[in-house]
Amino acid sequence: MKLVDELKLQIVDKSLQAFRAGLFAGTSGNMSTYIPEEKLMLITPTSVRYEIMKPNQIVEMRLDGTVLSNGKPSSEWHLHAEMYKAHENIRAVFHTHSPYGTAFAVNHMSIPAVLIEAYFFLGGEVPCAKYATPGTPEVGIYAAETIGDKGGVLLANHGVVAVGKDLAEAYLRAEYIEDAAKIYTFAKQIGTPVELKQL
C-alpha cells in the first residue's frame, strides 16, 4: 500500500475513533497529516459524517489551498496549513471540540499542568490562543504563535488542537488534553488543584 493511501486510511480510522470517544461531534472537528517530501497535506473533507467517511474522500491539497483531488477540504484547512508552515516538526494536526478542553477555551483559560502526564506528553500546561473567526487564516496563525513547543493549544471560543510527529501522537495528545481538562474541572469542584512545577 502506498504511503498516501495508508495515511488516508489512518485518518478515517482515527476520525471514527475520535467520534466514538466524544472528541468529535456531528461533523465538527478535523484531522490532517503532512508529507513534506511531496508538499502534500491530507485532510478530512468538509461536512462528511465520520460514520460514513471513506479513505477516497480524504482531500489531497497544498498548504496554499490548492486542492489536488477529492473535493472540498475542511473549512479549517487554514488552521492545519499554518501549523505546518510555522513548525517543521509537526506532521499531524488534530482539531477537536472535546467538551472539557473546549470549556477552557470558551473561558480563555490555559489547562494547568496538574498531572505528570501533562509534562511527558504535552510539554506542560496547554495555552490558549487569542480568538479569531473560525475558518480564517488567523485561527492558524494565532495557534501557531501560541503553541510554542507544546503538544497542543486551545482556540478561544472554539476548540482544541493537538499536534504530533504522526497521527498516532496527535491523537494521543488530544486524549491527554481532554483528560487533563476533565480532571482539573473535577478537582476544582472539591478543592483547590495544585499545579505541578516544571520537572
N, CA and C atoms as an extended XYZ file, in Angstrom:
597
Properties=species:S:1:pos:R:3:atomname:S:1:resname:S:1:resid:I:1 pbc="F F F"
N         0.842       -1.200        0.000 N   MET     1
C         0.000        0.000        0.000 CA  MET     1
C         0.873        1.245        0.000 C   MET     1
N         0.552        2.206       -0.855 N   LYS     2
C         1.304        3.456       -0.921 CA  LYS     2
C         1.125        4.243        0.379 C   LYS     2
N         2.131        5.060        0.691 N   LEU     3
C         2.090        5.865        1.916 CA  LEU     3
C         0.841        6.735        1.977 C   LEU     3
N         0.497        7.394        0.886 N   VAL     4
C        -0.668        8.279        0.874 CA  VAL     4
C        -1.936        7.496        1.200 C   VAL     4
N        -2.084        6.333        0.604 N   ASP     5
C        -3.272        5.514        0.854 CA  ASP     5
C        -3.319        5.033        2.301 C   ASP     5
N        -2.160        4.684        2.824 N   GLU     6
C        -2.087        4.232        4.220 CA  GLU     6
C        -2.469        5.359        5.176 C   GLU     6
N        -1.989        6.563        4.899 N   LEU     7
C        -2.294        7.702        5.764 CA  LEU     7
C        -3.775        8.089        5.677 C   LEU     7
N        -4.359        7.991        4.498 N   LYS     8
C        -5.790        8.271        4.365 CA  LYS     8
C        -6.606        7.289        5.208 C   LYS     8
N        -6.211        6.035        5.177 N   LEU     9
C        -6.898        5.020        5.971 CA  LEU     9
C        -6.759        5.321        7.460 C   LEU     9
N        -5.568        5.745        7.874 N   GLN    10
C        -5.349        6.113        9.278 CA  GLN    10
C        -6.237        7.283        9.686 C   GLN    10
N        -6.357        8.281        8.823 N   ILE    11
C        -7.197        9.444        9.137 CA  ILE    11
C        -8.642        9.026        9.325 C   ILE    11
N        -9.145        8.176        8.438 N   VAL    12
C       -10.526        7.702        8.554 CA  VAL    12
C       -10.717        6.904        9.844 C   VAL    12
N        -9.790        6.003       10.125 N   ASP    13
C        -9.903        5.162       11.323 CA  ASP    13
C        -9.862        6.006       12.599 C   ASP    13
N        -8.938        6.951       12.657 N   LYS    14
C        -8.797        7.758       13.863 CA  LYS    14
C        -9.926        8.779       14.002 C   LYS    14
N       -10.464        9.230       12.888 N   SER    15
C       -11.614       10.137       12.946 CA  SER    15
C       -12.833        9.418       13.518 C   SER    15
N       -13.044        8.198       13.085 N   LEU    16
C       -14.162        7.415       13.615 CA  LEU    16
C       -13.945        7.099       15.086 C   LEU    16
N       -12.715        6.780       15.441 N   GLN    17
C       -12.367        6.527       16.836 CA  GLN    17
C       -12.642        7.776       17.683 C   GLN    17
N       -12.269        8.935       17.156 N   ALA    18
C       -12.483       10.196       17.874 CA  ALA    18
C       -13.968       10.489       18.039 C   ALA    18
N       -14.737       10.205       17.000 N   PHE    19
C       -16.180       10.416       17.072 CA  PHE    19
C       -16.796        9.540       18.163 C   PHE    19
N       -16.409        8.282       18.197 N   ARG    20
C       -16.952        7.353       19.188 CA  ARG    20
C       -16.496        7.686       20.601 C   ARG    20
N       -15.330        8.318       20.722 N   ALA    21
C       -14.801        8.692       22.037 CA  ALA    21
C       -15.328       10.040       22.519 C   ALA    21
N       -16.093       10.743       21.682 N   GLY    22
C       -16.642       12.033       22.080 CA  GLY    22
C       -15.710       13.212       21.853 C   GLY    22
N       -14.607       12.989       21.141 N   LEU    23
C       -13.712       14.101       20.818 CA  LEU    23
C       -14.243       14.895       19.631 C   LEU    23
N       -14.997       14.222       18.767 N   PHE    24
C       -15.722       14.848       17.667 CA  PHE    24
C       -17.217       14.738       17.946 C   PHE    24
N       -17.992       15.654       17.394 N   ALA    25
C       -19.452       15.561       17.472 CA  ALA    25
C       -20.021       15.986       16.126 C   ALA    25
N       -20.998       15.223       15.625 N   GLY    26
C       -21.570       15.554       14.319 CA  GLY    26
C       -20.494       15.523       13.251 C   GLY    26
N       -20.315       16.646       12.563 N   THR    27
C       -19.234       16.757       11.585 CA  THR    27
C       -18.182       17.758       12.049 C   THR    27
N       -18.226       18.134       13.320 N   SER    28
C       -17.246       19.093       13.839 CA  SER    28
C       -15.906       18.410       14.054 C   SER    28
N       -14.867       19.218       14.076 N   GLY    29
C       -13.522       18.682       14.245 CA  GLY    29
C       -12.949       18.261       12.899 C   GLY    29
N       -11.629       18.137       12.849 N   ASN    30
C       -10.951       17.757       11.616 CA  ASN    30
C        -9.553       17.240       11.925 C   ASN    30
N        -8.990       16.519       10.977 N   MET    31
C        -7.701       15.875       11.183 CA  MET    31
C        -6.913       15.908        9.884 C   MET    31
N        -5.589       16.062       10.018 N   SER    32
C        -4.752       16.087        8.818 CA  SER    32
C        -3.369       15.544        9.131 C   SER    32
N        -2.646       15.259        8.053 N   THR    33
C        -1.227       14.945        8.162 CA  THR    33
C        -0.525       15.583        6.975 C   THR    33
N         0.784       15.795        7.130 N   TYR    34
C         1.545       16.495        6.093 CA  TYR    34
C         2.752       15.658        5.685 C   TYR    34
N         2.952       15.534        4.372 N   ILE    35
C         4.107       14.825        3.820 CA  ILE    35
C         5.009       15.863        3.177 C   ILE    35
N         6.034       16.331        3.883 N   PRO    36
C         6.840       17.451        3.369 CA  PRO    36
C         7.574       17.132        2.074 C   PRO    36
N         7.986       15.871        1.918 N   GLU    37
C         8.719       15.499        0.703 CA  GLU    37
C         7.868       15.702       -0.551 C   GLU    37
N         6.576       15.566       -0.399 N   GLU    38
C         5.664       15.741       -1.533 CA  GLU    38
C         4.896       17.055       -1.460 C   GLU    38
N         5.179       17.840       -0.406 N   LYS    39
C         4.454       19.093       -0.173 CA  LYS    39
C         2.947       18.849       -0.238 C   LYS    39
N         2.533       17.792        0.442 N   LEU    40
C         1.160       17.320        0.339 CA  LEU    40
C         0.505       17.231        1.710 C   LEU    40
N        -0.646       17.889        1.864 N   MET    41
C        -1.451       17.773        3.071 CA  MET    41
C        -2.671       16.910        2.768 C   MET    41
N        -2.925       15.947        3.642 N   LEU    42
C        -4.119       15.115        3.566 CA  LEU    42
C        -5.028       15.534        4.708 C   LEU    42
N        -6.283       15.868        4.401 N   ILE    43
C        -7.168       16.427        5.420 CA  ILE    43
C        -8.596       15.922        5.225 C   ILE    43
N        -9.319       15.809        6.322 N   THR    44
C       -10.711       15.376        6.260 CA  THR    44
C       -11.536       16.371        5.437 C   THR    44
N       -12.546       15.881        4.728 N   PRO    45
C       -13.399       16.754        3.916 CA  PRO    45
C       -14.389       17.518        4.787 C   PRO    45
N       -14.992       18.522        4.218 N   THR    46
C       -15.982       19.306        4.948 CA  THR    46
C       -17.332       18.592        4.980 C   THR    46
N       -17.995       18.674        6.119 N   SER    47
C       -19.397       18.250        6.277 CA  SER    47
C       -19.681       16.803        5.879 C   SER    47
N       -18.759       15.907        6.180 N   VAL    48
C       -18.994       14.477        5.972 CA  VAL    48
C       -18.995       13.797        7.333 C   VAL    48
N       -20.048       13.085        7.653 N   ARG    49
C       -20.142       12.412        8.946 CA  ARG    49
C       -19.095       11.302        9.041 C   ARG    49
N       -18.518       11.175       10.220 N   TYR    50
C       -17.399       10.260       10.397 CA  TYR    50
C       -17.799        8.796       10.280 C   TYR    50
N       -19.071        8.490       10.542 N   GLU    51
C       -19.519        7.091       10.445 CA  GLU    51
C       -19.525        6.601        9.004 C   GLU    51
N       -19.561        7.513        8.041 N   ILE    52
C       -19.639        7.100        6.643 CA  ILE    52
C       -18.445        7.568        5.814 C   ILE    52
N       -17.496        8.228        6.430 N   MET    53
C       -16.330        8.738        5.703 CA  MET    53
C       -15.487        7.583        5.160 C   MET    53
N       -15.006        7.749        3.918 N   LYS    54
C       -14.179        6.746        3.257 CA  LYS    54
C       -12.798        7.334        2.938 C   LYS    54
N       -11.786        6.472        2.836 N   PRO    55
C       -10.440        6.973        2.520 CA  PRO    55
C       -10.376        7.787        1.224 C   PRO    55
N       -11.194        7.425        0.238 N   ASN    56
C       -11.135        8.169       -1.029 CA  ASN    56
C       -11.788        9.543       -0.939 C   ASN    56
N       -12.340        9.892        0.244 N   GLN    57
C       -12.885       11.234        0.448 CA  GLN    57
C       -11.887       12.171        1.133 C   GLN    57
N       -10.775       11.623        1.603 N   ILE    58
C        -9.756       12.464        2.232 CA  ILE    58
C        -9.120       13.341        1.159 C   ILE    58
N        -9.091       14.634        1.413 N   VAL    59
C        -8.668       15.616        0.410 CA  VAL    59
C        -7.148       15.726        0.360 C   VAL    59
N        -6.617       15.747       -0.853 N   GLU    60
C        -5.193       15.999       -1.086 CA  GLU    60
C        -5.042       17.445       -1.524 C   GLU    60
N        -4.151       18.195       -0.851 N   MET    61
C        -4.004       19.609       -1.186 CA  MET    61
C        -2.631       20.139       -0.805 C   MET    61
N        -2.340       21.341       -1.292 N   ARG    62
C        -1.122       22.056       -0.919 CA  ARG    62
C        -1.424       22.986        0.255 C   ARG    62
N        -0.367       23.465        0.895 N   LEU    63
C        -0.555       24.370        2.032 CA  LEU    63
C        -1.076       25.737        1.605 C   LEU    63
N        -0.984       26.058        0.317 N   ASP    64
C        -1.501       27.350       -0.157 CA  ASP    64
C        -2.996       27.285       -0.496 C   ASP    64
N        -3.605       26.107       -0.290 N   GLY    65
C        -5.036       25.970       -0.542 CA  GLY    65
C        -5.385       25.294       -1.852 C   GLY    65
N        -4.392       24.988       -2.666 N   THR    66
C        -4.647       24.308       -3.932 CA  THR    66
C        -5.104       22.877       -3.675 C   THR    66
N        -6.312       22.557       -4.121 N   VAL    67
C        -6.853       21.210       -3.947 CA  VAL    67
C        -6.447       20.356       -5.142 C   VAL    67
N        -5.849       19.197       -4.853 N   LEU    68
C        -5.359       18.314       -5.903 CA  LEU    68
C        -6.354       17.214       -6.246 C   LEU    68
N        -7.111       16.791       -5.240 N   SER    69
C        -8.101       15.735       -5.510 CA  SER    69
C        -9.100       15.619       -4.370 C   SER    69
N       -10.245       15.059       -4.702 N   ASN    70
C       -11.262       14.624       -3.735 CA  ASN    70
C       -12.113       15.735       -3.136 C   ASN    70
N       -12.320       16.823       -3.863 N   GLY    71
C       -13.346       17.762       -3.451 CA  GLY    71
C       -12.940       18.821       -2.460 C   GLY    71
N       -13.840       19.141       -1.546 N   LYS    72
C       -13.691       20.303       -0.674 CA  LYS    72
C       -13.134       19.911        0.693 C   LYS    72
N       -12.035       20.539        1.119 N   PRO    73
C       -11.442       20.208        2.417 CA  PRO    73
C       -12.213       20.820        3.579 C   PRO    73
N       -11.876       20.416        4.761 N   SER    74
C       -12.433       21.016        5.966 CA  SER    74
C       -12.343       22.537        5.892 C   SER    74
N       -13.346       23.197        6.443 N   SER    75
C       -13.341       24.667        6.458 CA  SER    75
C       -12.180       25.210        7.291 C   SER    75
N       -11.574       24.365        8.122 N   GLU    76
C       -10.444       24.797        8.960 CA  GLU    76
C        -9.094       24.417        8.353 C   GLU    76
N        -9.022       24.251        7.041 N   TRP    77
C        -7.754       23.849        6.436 CA  TRP    77
C        -6.665       24.889        6.676 C   TRP    77
N        -7.055       26.164        6.792 N   HIS    78
C        -6.058       27.202        7.094 CA  HIS    78
C        -5.342       26.910        8.413 C   HIS    78
N        -6.085       26.480        9.407 N   LEU    79
C        -5.506       26.153       10.714 CA  LEU    79
C        -4.394       25.126       10.545 C   LEU    79
N        -4.689       24.055        9.844 N   HIS    80
C        -3.719       22.987        9.652 CA  HIS    80
C        -2.504       23.482        8.863 C   HIS    80
N        -2.765       24.195        7.782 N   ALA    81
C        -1.677       24.678        6.928 CA  ALA    81
C        -0.734       25.611        7.680 C   ALA    81
N        -1.292       26.504        8.485 N   GLU    82
C        -0.449       27.449        9.223 CA  GLU    82
C         0.415       26.740       10.260 C   GLU    82
N        -0.109       25.684       10.867 N   MET    83
C         0.681       24.922       11.836 CA  MET    83
C         1.861       24.257       11.147 C   MET    83
N         1.628       23.672        9.982 N   TYR    84
C         2.717       23.013        9.251 CA  TYR    84
C         3.746       24.023        8.749 C   TYR    84
N         3.282       25.173        8.304 N   LYS    85
C         4.205       26.185        7.787 CA  LYS    85
C         5.091       26.756        8.894 C   LYS    85
N         4.543       26.875       10.091 N   ALA    86
C         5.276       27.514       11.186 CA  ALA    86
C         6.170       26.549       11.973 C   ALA    86
N         5.853       25.265       11.942 N   HIS    87
C         6.579       24.298       12.780 CA  HIS    87
C         6.946       23.059       11.972 C   HIS    87
N         8.208       22.962       11.597 N   GLU    88
C         8.660       21.869       10.738 CA  GLU    88
C         8.551       20.504       11.411 C   GLU    88
N         8.536       20.474       12.736 N   ASN    89
C         8.464       19.192       13.441 CA  ASN    89
C         7.047       18.628       13.497 C   ASN    89
N         6.052       19.436       13.171 N   ILE    90
C         4.660       18.976       13.212 CA  ILE    90
C         4.323       18.274       11.898 C   ILE    90
N         3.808       17.048       12.030 N   ARG    91
C         3.430       16.272       10.849 CA  ARG    91
C         1.955       15.846       10.885 C   ARG    91
N         1.274       16.110       12.003 N   ALA    92
C        -0.144       15.774       12.114 CA  ALA    92
C        -0.832       16.796       13.005 C   ALA    92
N        -2.044       17.173       12.626 N   VAL    93
C        -2.845       18.143       13.384 CA  VAL    93
C        -4.227       17.552       13.587 C   VAL    93
N        -4.692       17.630       14.828 N   PHE    94
C        -5.979       17.049       15.207 CA  PHE    94
C        -6.764       18.136       15.936 C   PHE    94
N        -7.823       18.641       15.298 N   HIS    95
C        -8.644       19.709       15.874 CA  HIS    95
C        -9.960       19.122       16.372 C   HIS    95
N       -10.209       19.242       17.668 N   THR    96
C       -11.417       18.682       18.270 CA  THR    96
C       -12.270       19.777       18.900 C   THR    96
N       -13.492       19.407       19.200 N   HIS    97
C       -14.371       20.229       20.021 CA  HIS    97
C       -14.704       19.452       21.287 C   HIS    97
N       -13.716       18.746       21.816 N   SER    98
C       -13.930       17.930       23.010 CA  SER    98
C       -14.430       18.821       24.145 C   SER    98
N       -15.469       18.391       24.875 N   PRO    99
C       -16.206       19.310       25.757 CA  PRO    99
C       -15.410       19.925       26.900 C   PRO    99
N       -14.596       19.155       27.597 N   TYR   100
C       -13.876       19.738       28.737 CA  TYR   100
C       -12.774       20.682       28.264 C   TYR   100
N       -12.012       20.274       27.271 N   GLY   101
C       -10.980       21.155       26.734 CA  GLY   101
C       -11.574       22.419       26.136 C   GLY   101
N       -12.677       22.275       25.418 N   THR   102
C       -13.321       23.432       24.803 CA  THR   102
C       -13.902       24.371       25.853 C   THR   102
N       -14.321       23.828       26.986 N   ALA   103
C       -14.821       24.682       28.071 CA  ALA   103
C       -13.728       25.637       28.551 C   ALA   103
N       -12.488       25.152       28.626 N   PHE   104
C       -11.376       26.042       28.974 CA  PHE   104
C       -11.177       27.090       27.886 C   PHE   104
N       -11.292       26.680       26.622 N   ALA   105
C       -11.128       27.616       25.514 CA  ALA   105
C       -12.190       28.706       25.537 C   ALA   105
N       -13.413       28.343       25.899 N   VAL   106
C       -14.509       29.308       25.977 CA  VAL   106
C       -14.245       30.332       27.080 C   VAL   106
N       -13.566       29.900       28.125 N   ASN   107
C       -13.198       30.804       29.227 CA  ASN   107
C       -11.862       31.512       28.995 C   ASN   107
N       -11.235       31.264       27.833 N   HIS   108
C        -9.918       31.842       27.517 CA  HIS   108
C        -8.897       31.478       28.588 C   HIS   108
N        -8.946       30.235       29.049 N   MET   109
C        -8.053       29.746       30.092 CA  MET   109
C        -7.126       28.670       29.542 C   MET   109
N        -5.878       28.670       30.002 N   SER   110
C        -4.992       27.546       29.738 CA  SER   110
C        -5.393       26.374       30.628 C   SER   110
N        -5.034       25.168       30.224 N   ILE   111
C        -5.243       23.993       31.071 CA  ILE   111
C        -3.971       23.787       31.878 C   ILE   111
N        -4.015       23.963       33.196 N   PRO   112
C        -2.809       23.850       34.012 CA  PRO   112
C        -2.247       22.432       34.010 C   PRO   112
N        -0.951       22.327       34.245 N   ALA   113
C        -0.289       21.024       34.324 CA  ALA   113
C        -0.430       20.484       35.743 C   ALA   113
N        -1.495       19.746       36.002 N   VAL   114
C        -1.734       19.177       37.331 CA  VAL   114
C        -1.423       17.688       37.369 C   VAL   114
N        -1.102       17.108       36.224 N   LEU   115
C        -0.747       15.693       36.132 CA  LEU   115
C         0.637       15.566       35.507 C   LEU   115
N         1.393       14.573       35.931 N   ILE   116
C         2.735       14.391       35.376 CA  ILE   116
C         2.687       14.100       33.879 C   ILE   116
N         1.582       13.480       33.439 N   GLU   117
C         1.426       13.199       32.007 CA  GLU   117
C         1.427       14.478       31.173 C   GLU   117
N         1.008       15.579       31.799 N   ALA   118
C         0.988       16.847       31.072 CA  ALA   118
C         2.393       17.237       30.617 C   ALA   118
N         3.392       16.917       31.435 N   TYR   119
C         4.773       17.226       31.056 CA  TYR   119
C         5.317       16.209       30.064 C   TYR   119
N         5.037       14.935       30.306 N   PHE   120
C         5.556       13.892       29.426 CA  PHE   120
C         4.973       13.948       28.019 C   PHE   120
N         3.674       14.242       27.925 N   PHE   121
C         3.010       14.164       26.631 CA  PHE   121
C         2.665       15.514       26.010 C   PHE   121
N         2.543       16.556       26.836 N   LEU   122
C         2.060       17.843       26.323 CA  LEU   122
C         3.054       18.983       26.489 C   LEU   122
N         4.134       18.753       27.228 N   GLY   123
C         5.112       19.811       27.446 CA  GLY   123
C         4.717       20.798       28.521 C   GLY   123
N         3.774       20.415       29.391 N   GLY   124
C         3.322       21.300       30.460 CA  GLY   124
C         1.888       21.752       30.225 C   GLY   124
N         1.576       22.968       30.676 N   GLU   125
C         0.213       23.463       30.505 CA  GLU   125
C        -0.132       23.620       29.025 C   GLU   125
N        -1.417       23.590       28.741 N   VAL   126
C        -1.883       23.791       27.368 CA  VAL   126
C        -2.379       25.227       27.260 C   VAL   126
N        -1.680       26.080       26.502 N   PRO   127
C        -2.042       27.502       26.436 CA  PRO   127
C        -3.258       27.749       25.546 C   PRO   127
N        -3.829       28.933       25.685 N   CYS   128
C        -4.992       29.323       24.889 CA  CYS   128
C        -4.614       30.470       23.954 C   CYS   128
N        -4.823       30.284       22.673 N   ALA   129
C        -4.564       31.330       21.684 CA  ALA   129
C        -5.715       32.333       21.669 C   ALA   129
N        -5.431       33.541       21.205 N   LYS   130
C        -6.490       34.543       21.166 CA  LYS   130
C        -7.512       34.207       20.083 C   LYS   130
N        -8.667       34.814       20.208 N   TYR   131
C        -9.792       34.480       19.325 CA  TYR   131
C        -9.579       34.964       17.896 C   TYR   131
N       -10.011       34.120       16.970 N   ALA   132
C       -10.127       34.505       15.565 CA  ALA   132
C       -11.354       33.807       15.001 C   ALA   132
N       -11.959       34.397       13.998 N   THR   133
C       -13.154       33.818       13.402 CA  THR   133
C       -12.839       32.455       12.792 C   THR   133
N       -13.600       31.415       13.149 N   PRO   134
C       -13.360       30.085       12.587 CA  PRO   134
C       -13.310       30.104       11.065 C   PRO   134
N       -12.389       29.328       10.514 N   GLY   135
C       -12.248       29.223        9.070 CA  GLY   135
C       -11.310       30.233        8.449 C   GLY   135
N       -10.802       31.178        9.245 N   THR   136
C        -9.898       32.197        8.717 CA  THR   136
C        -8.438       31.794        8.935 C   THR   136
N        -7.519       32.353        8.145 N   PRO   137
C        -6.101       32.068        8.366 CA  PRO   137
C        -5.633       32.459        9.769 C   PRO   137
N        -6.258       33.500       10.343 N   GLU   138
C        -5.836       33.971       11.667 CA  GLU   138
C        -5.968       32.898       12.744 C   GLU   138
N        -6.943       32.007       12.598 N   VAL   139
C        -7.068       30.914       13.576 CA  VAL   139
C        -5.763       30.138       13.635 C   VAL   139
N        -5.230       29.792       12.482 N   GLY   140
C        -3.984       29.044       12.429 CA  GLY   140
C        -2.776       29.869       12.825 C   GLY   140
N        -2.761       31.118       12.410 N   ILE   141
C        -1.628       31.995       12.738 CA  ILE   141
C        -1.517       32.166       14.247 C   ILE   141
N        -2.626       32.473       14.903 N   TYR   142
C        -2.601       32.672       16.353 CA  TYR   142
C        -2.253       31.371       17.080 C   TYR   142
N        -2.782       30.254       16.598 N   ALA   143
C        -2.481       28.964       17.230 CA  ALA   143
C        -1.005       28.624       17.082 C   ALA   143
N        -0.457       28.847       15.885 N   ALA   144
C         0.952       28.542       15.633 CA  ALA   144
C         1.875       29.422       16.465 C   ALA   144
N         1.474       30.669       16.686 N   GLU   145
C         2.271       31.584       17.513 CA  GLU   145
C         2.238       31.184       18.983 C   GLU   145
N         1.122       30.633       19.421 N   THR   146
C         0.911       30.355       20.848 CA  THR   146
C         1.434       29.003       21.282 C   THR   146
N         1.417       28.020       20.411 N   ILE   147
C         1.714       26.648       20.827 CA  ILE   147
C         3.159       26.446       21.266 C   ILE   147
N         4.093       27.188       20.671 N   GLY   148
C         5.493       27.014       21.052 CA  GLY   148
C         5.923       25.570       20.837 C   GLY   148
N         6.491       24.960       21.901 N   ASP   149
C         6.915       23.564       21.804 CA  ASP   149
C         5.948       22.630       22.527 C   ASP   149
N         4.737       23.111       22.791 N   LYS   150
C         3.732       22.289       23.483 CA  LYS   150
C         3.104       21.270       22.519 C   LYS   150
N         2.424       20.305       23.120 N   GLY   151
C         1.756       19.284       22.326 CA  GLY   151
C         0.365       19.674       21.885 C   GLY   151
N        -0.100       20.830       22.345 N   GLY   152
C        -1.436       21.260       21.965 CA  GLY   152
C        -1.676       22.711       22.323 C   GLY   152
N        -2.779       23.242       21.824 N   VAL   153
C        -3.154       24.622       22.083 CA  VAL   153
C        -4.672       24.716       22.020 C   VAL   153
N        -5.236       25.619       22.803 N   LEU   154
C        -6.677       25.850       22.765 CA  LEU   154
C        -6.974       27.029       21.848 C   LEU   154
N        -8.116       26.970       21.188 N   LEU   155
C        -8.575       28.060       20.336 CA  LEU   155
C        -9.716       28.763       21.059 C   LEU   155
N        -9.524       30.017       21.411 N   ALA   156
C       -10.507       30.748       22.203 CA  ALA   156
C       -11.901       30.660       21.578 C   ALA   156
N       -12.896       30.320       22.418 N   ASN   157
C       -14.303       30.208       21.987 CA  ASN   157
C       -14.507       29.251       20.814 C   ASN   157
N       -13.660       28.233       20.736 N   HIS   158
C       -13.697       27.390       19.545 CA  HIS   158
C       -13.436       25.919       19.849 C   HIS   158
N       -12.235       25.575       20.288 N   GLY   159
C       -11.934       24.162       20.485 CA  GLY   159
C       -10.492       23.906       20.861 C   GLY   159
N       -10.018       22.725       20.491 N   VAL   160
C        -8.715       22.220       20.912 CA  VAL   160
C        -7.924       21.785       19.684 C   VAL   160
N        -6.612       21.993       19.725 N   VAL   161
C        -5.725       21.487       18.680 CA  VAL   161
C        -4.620       20.675       19.340 C   VAL   161
N        -4.433       19.446       18.878 N   ALA   162
C        -3.315       18.610       19.309 CA  ALA   162
C        -2.440       18.345       18.084 C   ALA   162
N        -1.142       18.297       18.292 N   VAL   163
C        -0.209       18.091       17.178 CA  VAL   163
C         0.745       16.959       17.510 C   VAL   163
N         1.424       16.464       16.484 N   GLY   164
C         2.391       15.405       16.727 CA  GLY   164
C         3.263       15.130       15.525 C   GLY   164
N         4.203       14.226       15.739 N   LYS   165
C         5.088       13.814       14.647 CA  LYS   165
C         4.381       12.876       13.682 C   LYS   165
N         3.245       12.338       14.133 N   ASP   166
C         2.414       11.490       13.286 CA  ASP   166
C         0.996       11.507       13.850 C   ASP   166
N         0.085       10.846       13.163 N   LEU   167
C        -1.320       10.852       13.577 CA  LEU   167
C        -1.519       10.202       14.936 C   LEU   167
N        -0.771        9.158       15.216 N   ALA   168
C        -0.918        8.463       16.492 CA  ALA   168
C        -0.558        9.376       17.658 C   ALA   168
N         0.531       10.136       17.525 N   GLU   169
C         0.944       11.029       18.605 CA  GLU   169
C        -0.049       12.182       18.772 C   GLU   169
N        -0.525       12.748       17.672 N   ALA   170
C        -1.502       13.837       17.766 CA  ALA   170
C        -2.777       13.347       18.444 C   ALA   170
N        -3.212       12.145       18.109 N   TYR   171
C        -4.429       11.593       18.720 CA  TYR   171
C        -4.222       11.371       20.213 C   TYR   171
N        -3.095       10.786       20.585 N   LEU   172
C        -2.807       10.541       21.999 CA  LEU   172
C        -2.792       11.846       22.783 C   LEU   172
N        -2.209       12.865       22.218 N   ARG   173
C        -2.167       14.168       22.891 CA  ARG   173
C        -3.552       14.769       23.030 C   ARG   173
N        -4.400       14.589       22.028 N   ALA   174
C        -5.775       15.069       22.143 CA  ALA   174
C        -6.487       14.389       23.308 C   ALA   174
N        -6.242       13.098       23.479 N   GLU   175
C        -6.833       12.365       24.605 CA  GLU   175
C        -6.336       12.919       25.933 C   GLU   175
N        -5.035       13.181       26.029 N   TYR   176
C        -4.479       13.689       27.284 CA  TYR   176
C        -4.932       15.118       27.584 C   TYR   176
N        -5.123       15.918       26.547 N   ILE   177
C        -5.636       17.276       26.772 CA  ILE   177
C        -7.032       17.213       27.379 C   ILE   177
N        -7.892       16.383       26.812 N   GLU   178
C        -9.254       16.267       27.335 CA  GLU   178
C        -9.251       15.670       28.743 C   GLU   178
N        -8.388       14.694       28.984 N   ASP   179
C        -8.302       14.077       30.306 CA  ASP   179
C        -7.836       15.096       31.350 C   ASP   179
N        -6.821       15.896       31.010 N   ALA   180
C        -6.316       16.908       31.938 CA  ALA   180
C        -7.376       17.952       32.249 C   ALA   180
N        -8.115       18.371       31.227 N   ALA   181
C        -9.174       19.358       31.427 CA  ALA   181
C       -10.288       18.807       32.309 C   ALA   181
N       -10.644       17.549       32.093 N   LYS   182
C       -11.704       16.914       32.875 CA  LYS   182
C       -11.291       16.766       34.341 C   LYS   182
N       -10.084       16.285       34.576 N   ILE   183
C        -9.622       16.077       35.952 CA  ILE   183
C        -9.491       17.409       36.682 C   ILE   183
N        -8.976       18.431       36.001 N   TYR   184
C        -8.871       19.745       36.638 CA  TYR   184
C       -10.262       20.267       37.010 C   TYR   184
N       -11.224       20.076       36.115 N   THR   185
C       -12.593       20.524       36.389 CA  THR   185
C       -13.163       19.827       37.606 C   THR   185
N       -12.991       18.504       37.706 N   PHE   186
C       -13.472       17.748       38.867 CA  PHE   186
C       -12.755       18.189       40.142 C   PHE   186
N       -11.429       18.372       40.044 N   ALA   187
C       -10.645       18.764       41.218 CA  ALA   187
C       -11.069       20.136       41.733 C   ALA   187
N       -11.409       21.032       40.808 N   LYS   188
C       -11.826       22.382       41.180 CA  LYS   188
C       -13.142       22.348       41.964 C   LYS   188
N       -13.973       21.354       41.700 N   GLN   189
C       -15.264       21.252       42.368 CA  GLN   189
C       -15.137       20.804       43.829 C   GLN   189
N       -14.058       20.109       44.149 N   ILE   190
C       -13.910       19.589       45.516 CA  ILE   190
C       -12.779       20.241       46.303 C   ILE   190
N       -12.026       21.115       45.658 N   GLY   191
C       -10.920       21.744       46.370 CA  GLY   191
C       -10.165       22.725       45.493 C   GLY   191
N        -8.884       22.889       45.809 N   THR   192
C        -8.019       23.797       45.057 CA  THR   192
C        -6.920       22.996       44.386 C   THR   192
N        -7.016       22.785       43.076 N   PRO   193
C        -5.993       21.986       42.375 CA  PRO   193
C        -4.602       22.583       42.539 C   PRO   193
N        -3.614       21.731       42.695 N   VAL   194
C        -2.220       22.156       42.845 CA  VAL   194
C        -1.482       21.875       41.543 C   VAL   194
N        -0.967       22.916       40.934 N   GLU   195
C        -0.266       22.752       39.673 CA  GLU   195
C         1.136       22.228       39.935 C   GLU   195
N         1.569       21.259       39.132 N   LEU   196
C         2.926       20.752       39.235 CA  LEU   196
C         3.907       21.785       38.710 C   LEU   196
N         5.044       21.899       39.376 N   LYS   197
C         6.082       22.795       38.897 CA  LYS   197
C         6.861       22.096       37.792 C   LYS   197
N         7.638       22.862       37.036 N   GLN   198
C         8.429       22.297       35.950 CA  GLN   198
C         9.272       21.132       36.445 C   GLN   198
N         9.235       20.003       35.734 N   LEU   199
C        10.014       18.819       36.130 CA  LEU   199
C        11.471       19.003       35.782 C   LEU   199
